[in-house]
Amino acid sequence: MSCHLEINDCRKLKSFPDGLRCITSLEKIRVGWMENAVKDMLIQGGKDYYRVQHASYIVCLQWQGRMRKKYKN
């Protein structure tokens, strides 16, 4: 059974929970309406990458005006 995680508009998020490493069925992470610093935590080399590296798909949506940008891991 696969697991998906979505986090939106969590502007005070400083880091991702360490327990994410233990959710081996975590397949997709979607993060939206947050600062670029959050995306930087999740990409390879980011401070929280080791917590989510087992997820096969990471999407960060950034809203600038009406334009939506997608980033994939």
QUISUL-V16203 format. One line per field, one symbol per residue. ss: DSSP state (A for helix, B for strand, O for the rest). burial: I if it has 16 or more other C-alpha atoms within 10 Angstrom, else O. A space follows every 50 residues. Layout:
BEGIN
ss=???
burial=???
END
This chain:
BEGIN
ss=OOBBBBBBOOOOOOOOOAAAAAOOOBBBBBBBOOOAAAAAAAOOOOOOAA AAOOOOBBBBBBBBOOBBBBBBO
burial=OOOOOOOOOOOOOOOIOOOIIOOOOIIIIIIIOIIOOIIOIIIOOOOIII IIIIIOOIIIIIOOOOOOOOOOO
END
